[in-house]
């Protein structure tokens, strides 16, 4: 036995199989779509090929990867447990529901976690579609104290923290800092959204702008100006791709490589 581990990862529907040492360091990865095994070092070539043997389908090219950018090198050096990039939209809620499944009953109110998960998945899928326009999204970023950021997106237009709010068929009133859904009591949600952006700015040493995304609202009322926060409907999220002129591609990649490292955020693993 070589002691190597094969760890699958998915991003935007594309699978990579990483071959790692027991301490998490990467030796190689297999890109099925490209039919290529990329070796970071030729020293353990035979062990890597043996570990990947059960997973390889068809002929493949084996060799060193293309010359990586600094951001790619930083990403490859991450231990899989510290890499936030594989997080799915609503990852924390998915884990919570797996551990404690929702109990359906006709007389009970809908499970709040399922509604929140629907909101995060809707927004997350829209953000992931920006990848081809030079943007990168991270989801369910853990913070110290058990808090988390729903979404962070980095691209030519800058950095944005997005908070997803399920508002299907309800009127939403946003009166800074209060937000109310239908006839429910308003609560100061915008403070939370701004606080998330401030924490991201501190962690990444870069300006991060706050966004509240309303998923499926019937109507949105904003009676007065809002301080710093942008409010979008879920159908408007992909419009962020039209923003540009702030970050160069190399800066986007470098910030993404930093943001995907769990240790940057100071949260326990």
C-alpha positions as CSV (number, residue, x, y, z in Angstrom):
1,X,0.0,0.0,0.0
2,X,1.4,3.4,-0.9
3,X,-0.5,5.3,1.8
4,X,-1.7,7.9,-0.7
5,X,-5.2,9.2,-0.6
6,X,-7.4,10.1,-3.6
7,X,-9.8,13.0,-2.9
8,X,-12.5,14.0,-5.4
9,X,-13.5,17.6,-5.7
10,X,-16.2,19.3,-7.8
11,X,-16.3,22.8,-9.1
12,X,-18.8,24.1,-11.6
13,X,-19.7,20.5,-12.7
14,X,-16.0,19.6,-13.4
15,X,-14.4,16.8,-11.4
16,X,-10.7,16.6,-10.3
17,X,-9.2,13.8,-8.3
18,X,-6.3,14.9,-6.1
19,X,-3.7,12.4,-4.9
20,X,-2.5,13.4,-1.5
21,X,0.0,12.3,1.2
22,X,-1.5,11.4,4.6
23,X,-0.6,15.0,5.8
24,X,-2.8,16.5,3.0
25,X,0.0,17.7,0.6
26,X,-0.9,17.2,-3.0
27,X,1.3,15.1,-5.3
28,X,-0.9,15.1,-8.4
29,X,-4.4,15.5,-9.8
30,X,-6.4,13.8,-12.5
31,X,-8.6,15.9,-14.7
32,X,-11.1,13.6,-16.3
33,X,-12.4,16.2,-18.8
34,X,-8.8,16.9,-20.0
35,X,-7.8,13.2,-19.8
36,X,-4.6,14.3,-18.1
37,X,-2.8,13.3,-14.9
38,X,-0.7,16.3,-13.7
39,X,2.3,15.3,-11.6
40,X,3.8,17.9,-9.3
41,X,6.9,15.7,-8.9
42,X,8.0,12.7,-10.9
43,X,9.6,11.0,-7.9
44,X,6.4,9.0,-6.9
45,X,5.0,8.6,-10.4
46,X,4.3,4.9,-10.2
47,X,2.6,5.2,-6.8
48,X,0.4,8.0,-8.1
49,X,-0.6,6.0,-11.2
50,X,-1.3,3.0,-9.0
51,X,-3.5,5.1,-6.6
52,X,-5.5,6.5,-9.6
53,X,-5.7,3.2,-11.4
54,X,-9.3,2.4,-10.4
55,X,-10.5,5.9,-11.4
56,X,-8.9,6.4,-14.8
57,X,-11.1,5.8,-17.8
58,X,-9.5,5.6,-21.2
59,X,-6.1,6.8,-22.3
60,X,-4.6,9.8,-20.4
61,X,-1.6,12.0,-20.7
62,X,0.8,12.0,-17.8
63,X,3.2,14.8,-17.1
64,X,4.0,18.0,-15.2
65,X,1.1,20.5,-15.1
66,X,1.3,23.7,-17.1
67,X,3.4,26.4,-15.4
68,X,1.1,27.5,-12.5
69,X,0.3,31.0,-11.5
70,X,1.1,32.1,-8.0
71,X,-2.6,31.8,-7.1
72,X,-2.6,28.2,-8.3
73,X,0.5,27.4,-6.3
74,X,-1.2,28.8,-3.2
75,X,-4.3,26.7,-3.9
76,X,-2.4,23.5,-4.4
77,X,-0.5,24.0,-1.1
78,X,-3.8,24.0,0.9
79,X,-4.7,21.0,3.0
80,X,-8.1,19.8,1.7
81,X,-9.7,20.4,5.2
82,X,-8.7,24.1,4.9
83,X,-10.0,24.6,1.4
84,X,-13.4,26.3,1.3
85,X,-13.7,26.2,-2.5
86,X,-15.6,22.9,-2.6
87,X,-18.3,24.3,-0.2
88,X,-21.7,24.1,-1.8
89,X,-24.2,26.9,-1.4
90,X,-25.8,26.4,1.9
91,X,-23.1,23.9,3.0
92,X,-23.7,24.5,6.7
93,X,-27.4,24.1,6.4
94,X,-27.0,20.9,4.4
95,X,-24.8,19.5,7.1
96,X,-27.3,20.6,9.8
97,X,-30.2,18.9,7.9
98,X,-28.2,15.7,7.5
99,X,-27.5,15.5,11.2
100,X,-31.1,16.6,12.2
101,X,-33.5,16.0,9.3
102,X,-36.5,18.3,9.0
103,X,-39.8,16.7,10.2
104,X,-42.7,17.4,7.9
105,X,-46.2,17.7,9.2
106,X,-49.2,19.4,7.7
107,X,-50.0,21.4,10.8
108,X,-46.5,22.6,11.4
109,X,-44.9,25.7,9.9
110,X,-42.4,25.1,7.1
111,X,-38.9,24.2,8.3
112,X,-36.9,27.5,8.4
113,X,-33.7,25.7,7.5
114,X,-35.2,24.4,4.2
115,X,-36.4,27.9,3.3
116,X,-33.0,29.3,4.1
117,X,-31.3,26.6,2.1
118,X,-33.5,27.3,-0.9
119,X,-32.4,30.9,-0.8
120,X,-28.7,30.2,-0.5
121,X,-28.8,27.6,-3.3
122,X,-30.7,30.0,-5.6
123,X,-28.2,32.8,-5.0
124,X,-25.2,30.5,-5.0
125,X,-26.1,28.9,-8.4
126,X,-26.5,32.4,-9.9
127,X,-23.0,33.4,-8.6
128,X,-21.4,30.2,-9.8
129,X,-22.6,31.1,-13.3
130,X,-20.4,34.2,-13.2
131,X,-17.3,32.0,-13.3
132,X,-16.9,32.3,-17.1
133,X,-16.9,36.1,-16.8
134,X,-13.8,36.1,-14.6
135,X,-15.5,36.0,-11.2
136,X,-15.0,33.4,-8.3
137,X,-17.6,32.6,-5.7
138,X,-17.2,31.0,-2.3
139,X,-20.1,29.8,-0.1
140,X,-20.9,29.2,3.5
141,X,-17.7,30.7,4.9
142,X,-17.3,29.8,8.6
143,X,-16.4,32.6,11.0
144,X,-15.3,32.6,14.7
145,X,-18.2,32.2,17.1
146,X,-20.3,29.9,14.8
147,X,-21.3,32.7,12.4
148,X,-20.8,32.4,8.7
149,X,-20.9,34.4,5.5
150,X,-23.5,33.1,3.0
151,X,-21.5,34.0,-0.1
152,X,-18.4,35.9,-1.2
153,X,-17.8,36.8,-4.8
154,X,-14.6,38.2,-6.2
155,X,-14.2,39.6,-9.7
156,X,-13.3,42.6,-11.9
157,X,-15.9,44.7,-10.2
158,X,-14.5,44.1,-6.7
159,X,-15.4,42.0,-3.7
160,X,-19.0,41.5,-2.4
161,X,-20.5,39.7,0.5
162,X,-24.0,38.5,-0.2
163,X,-26.6,37.5,2.4
164,X,-29.5,35.5,1.0
165,X,-33.0,36.0,2.4
166,X,-36.0,33.8,1.5
167,X,-38.9,36.1,0.7
168,X,-41.1,34.1,-1.7
169,X,-44.4,35.9,-2.6
170,X,-43.9,38.4,0.3
171,X,-43.6,42.1,0.4
172,X,-40.3,43.2,1.7
173,X,-39.7,46.6,3.3
174,X,-36.1,47.7,3.8
175,X,-35.8,50.8,6.0
176,X,-32.2,50.9,7.2
177,X,-31.2,49.0,9.2
178,X,-34.6,47.2,9.5
179,X,-36.0,44.6,7.2
180,X,-39.6,43.2,7.4
181,X,-41.2,40.4,5.5
182,X,-44.9,40.7,5.0
183,X,-46.6,41.4,8.4
184,X,-43.7,40.1,10.5
185,X,-41.9,42.3,13.0
186,X,-39.0,44.2,11.3
187,X,-35.5,43.3,12.5
188,X,-32.1,44.9,11.9
189,X,-30.8,42.6,9.2
190,X,-28.7,45.2,7.5
191,X,-26.5,45.5,10.5
192,X,-25.6,41.8,10.1
193,X,-25.0,42.2,6.3
194,X,-22.7,45.2,7.0
195,X,-20.9,43.3,9.8
196,X,-20.2,40.4,7.5
197,X,-18.7,42.7,4.9
198,X,-16.5,44.4,7.6
199,X,-15.3,41.0,8.8
200,X,-14.4,40.0,5.3
201,X,-12.6,43.3,4.7
202,X,-10.6,42.7,7.8
203,X,-9.7,39.1,6.9
204,X,-8.7,39.9,3.3
205,X,-7.3,43.4,3.9
206,X,-9.4,44.6,1.0
207,X,-12.7,46.6,0.5
208,X,-15.7,44.2,0.6
209,X,-19.1,45.6,-0.2
210,X,-22.3,44.3,1.4
211,X,-25.3,43.0,-0.6
212,X,-28.7,41.7,0.6
213,X,-30.3,39.4,-1.9
214,X,-34.1,38.8,-1.7
215,X,-35.2,35.5,-3.2
216,X,-38.6,35.5,-4.8
217,X,-40.2,38.6,-3.3
218,X,-43.6,39.8,-4.5
219,X,-42.7,43.4,-3.9
220,X,-39.8,45.4,-2.5
221,X,-40.2,48.8,-0.8
222,X,-37.1,50.9,0.1
223,X,-38.6,54.2,1.5
224,X,-35.2,55.9,2.1
225,X,-31.5,55.8,1.2
226,X,-29.5,52.8,2.4
227,X,-26.0,53.2,3.9
228,X,-23.5,51.2,1.8
229,X,-25.7,48.2,1.4
230,X,-27.0,47.2,-2.1
231,X,-30.3,45.3,-2.2
232,X,-31.0,42.9,-5.2
233,X,-33.6,40.4,-6.2
234,X,-32.2,37.0,-7.0
235,X,-32.8,37.5,-10.7
236,X,-30.5,40.6,-10.6
237,X,-27.5,38.8,-9.1
238,X,-25.9,37.9,-12.4
239,X,-25.9,41.6,-13.2
240,X,-22.8,41.9,-11.0
241,X,-20.9,40.5,-14.0
242,X,-21.4,43.9,-15.7
243,X,-19.3,45.6,-13.1
244,X,-15.6,46.0,-13.8
245,X,-12.6,48.3,-13.8
246,X,-11.5,47.7,-10.2
247,X,-9.5,44.4,-10.1
248,X,-7.1,42.9,-12.7
249,X,-7.3,39.2,-13.4
250,X,-4.2,38.5,-11.4
251,X,-5.6,40.4,-8.4
252,X,-8.9,38.4,-8.6
253,X,-6.9,35.1,-8.6
254,X,-4.7,36.2,-5.7
255,X,-7.7,37.3,-3.6
256,X,-9.6,34.1,-4.4
257,X,-6.6,32.0,-3.4
258,X,-6.4,33.8,-0.1
259,X,-10.2,33.8,0.6
260,X,-10.6,30.0,0.1
261,X,-8.2,29.3,3.0
262,X,-10.2,28.6,6.1
263,X,-7.3,29.8,8.3
264,X,-7.7,33.3,6.9
265,X,-11.1,33.6,8.5
266,X,-10.0,32.4,11.9
267,X,-12.7,29.8,12.3
268,X,-12.0,26.4,13.8
269,X,-11.9,23.5,11.4
